[in-house]
Structures are given as C-alpha cells and as structure tokens.
Amino acid sequence: MVQPQGPEPPAEAPGGSSGALRKSALRFVLLVGAMSFFADFTYEGSRSILGPFLATLGASALAVGVVTGFGELLGYGLRFVSGRVSDRTQQFWPITIAGYFLQMAVVPLLAFAGSWQIAAVLIVLERVGKATRNPPRDVMLSHAAHQMSGYGWAFGLHEAFDQAGAMVGPLAMAAVLAERAGGYRFAFATLAIPAVVMLCLLVTARLLYPRPEEMESRAPEIGMRRLPRVFWMYLVGAMLVAAGFADFPLIAYHFAKASVVSSAAVPILYAVAMGVSGAGSLLFGRLFDRAGLAVLVPLTLGSALFAPFVFLGGYWLAVVGVALWGLGMGVHESIMPAAVAPMVSRQRRASAFGLFTAAYGGAWFLGSAAIGALYGVSLVAVVVFSVGAQLAALPLLVHVVRRLRSPV
C-alpha cells in the first residue's frame, strides 16, 4: 500500500511524553526557521543587488544571465548529490553545517571582489553552499514534523521564516543604498552581520539537537530501497508546474520594458510577493495537513493565473498578478516539499528531497529560458506556455492524490 499523506501519530520516546516531544520538535522547527530567516536575509539581500553590482564591474547582460543562470542550475542539480551522500553517510548535521558556512562566508566577500569574474565565482559558490545544506536540513525538519501537527505545518512554518528573511533582506539593501548611492561594496559588507547571527544559531541548533532523527522513532523499514512509483508521477507533475512558473527577474524585466510600474516600485512588489508567500506557506501547510495533497490541485489552478495578470494587464492587474505569483511560491515552497516526506521511506528521504529539488529547479530553469525566448515573440505566447504547462500538471496531480488514497 502507498504510504499515507499525513504523519503517523507521534511516537513516545523512552522516558519522555508525546507532548514533551511535540514541544521539543516545535522548538527545533522554530530554531531552524530563525536560521533560515537570517540566511535568506543574507543571500536574498545580496541577490537583490547582484545585477547592478556586476554591471559596475563591467559585466555584460549576457555575462550576468549566464552567471546567475548557471549558479541556479548548479545550485539545484547538486542537491541530488547532497541528498545521496546524506542518505549513505547519515551525516546530516556535518553536511548541513558545511553548506551553511560556505554560503554565509562568500556573500560578504563580494564586497572585496575586484572583477566580475571573481564575483561570479563567489556567486556560484553561494549556490553550491545552498545546494549542499538543503536536503539534509529538510530531512531533519521532516523528523521534527513527524512529532508535530503535520508535515505541512512544519514545512509551512519554516517557509514563513524563510520568506520573511527574503522580504527583509532586499528592503535592507534598498535602505543601505538609499543612504549610500552606489555603495554596493558597503551593502555586501553589512550582510556579514546577519550571516554571523545565522551561524551562531546554527551552532546552537547543533548543540541543542545533536540527533534530530530521534524525534521520529519507528522500526526500520524493509524493502523500501527504491523510490515508489507515485513519487515519480508526483515529480513529473511538479516539474510541469515549475516549467510554467516564470522567474521574478523576467517579470521585473517586463515591468520595466512595458513601463507597467516604476523601477523604484519593483523591489517593493518583490518584497510584497515574499510576504504573501510566507503567509501563504502557513495557511497552505495547515490545509495540507487537514485535506492532504488534494489541496494542491485548486491552488495550482489559482496560482497559474498570475501570468495573464502580470504580462497582459496594467498596473493594478500586475499587482494582483504579483500577489498570485507570491501565493504560488508559498505553494511550491511548503506543500510540494512537505508531500515528499510521507511518500518515501525514511532511509531514502534525503535522496528524495535532493532529487525532487534538483529536478524541480532544472525544470524551472528550462521553463524560464523558454518563457524568455517566447517573450520576444509574443506576450500571448508567454501566457499560453505558462498557464498551459501548469494546467498540464493537474491530471498527474489528481492521479497521485487517488493513488495515495487507495492501495496499489
């Protein structure tokens, strides 16, 4: 039988109550959430000003596109490797710590980059750090989620912290640059502060929770070495959704080219989208725990509507479109990864997370490239591709929901 969508009842550890374990698990999720807040503050803050900074170093538009695109592709692709290594070694904390230290160290070093080539290396290394730490961190979160109200709530709560950092970081960089026009190096240097705070929280989490897997006490699973068929169907559906989901830089490019909103308003709209995404993660996580993966079907249908609002509408429709885009991000970052954990065995969870995020990111990259190519042809073609790819995922998602509800 296919594994259930929701978490099993919390197991009671020797010498401890189920209630105490739930509180401990919640504290762990909140602590990891605080880590993610400062991590996103750091790297999302840097990413919000990377484009103009590279331009000041003499990089061409092609160079900026290649560097950032390659960084994203590598950052997602390496998650498969990190997940496999994590499963084989079971060294979840060491791999997570290595990834975070690399990521937090290279961002402030951008302040000392003397050429765009050096900056490009640092940008790619930041993505490598994120790729390294994500799968093992998500596995540890899934162990805590097992003790809480559900996987959706745990991942949604974590993602709310994550998106809050993604909102605050760019706003902080905007404030710094408002005080020091063109002071990109100073702005990158200030990001050392949230980076240090994040690393302190990381060390604290490691000391307080040396073995998060003990929060999920269960007998070893036998005969679950392969990922189940339902996971692969779900993966294909998620890749279709990702392929149709335009990256925000392309949306911002359209806003600037079509003069839909002012250039000064673009970062504010991005911050709004991140805020909506964080709030949506909390709501959608709760919905997932109560109704299961079925909630992904109407939410995917609704978020797919961002494209016509963003690319074909005026100012107010564009604002609505950005809000729908943010809601879509909340769905992608909370429900989609949360659904992976109960689909696969505990022994293969890191590999599943790594494979899922690698394939998802690769599909997003290729889809964004296709949307970018279609943009030069027709805005209607952009909308048709974006909406069509996401709607094509719905039959697969419906089939996955049915498979999860019934025996194989």
Secondary structure, DSSP 8 states (H G I E B T S, - for coil): ----SS-------TTS-HHHHHHHHHHHHHHHHHHHHHHHHHHHHHHTSHHHHHHHTT--HHHHHHHHHHHHHHHHHHHHHHHHHHHHH--HHHHHHHHHHHHHHHHHHGGG--SHHHHHHHHHHHHHHHHHHHHHHHHHHHHHHHHSS-HHHHHHHHHHHHHHHHHHHHHHHHHHHHHSTT-HHHHHHHTHHHHHHHHHHHHHHHHH-S-GGGGS-----SS--S--HHHHHHHHHHHHHHHTS--HHHHHHHHHHTTSS-GGGHHHHHHHHHHHHHHHHHHHHHHHHHHGGGGHHHHHHHHTTHHHHHHH--HHHHHHHHHHHHHHHHHHHHHHHHHHGGGS-GGGHHHHHHHHHHHHHHHHHHHHHHHHHHHTT-HHHHHHHHHHHHHHTHHHHHHHHHHHHS--
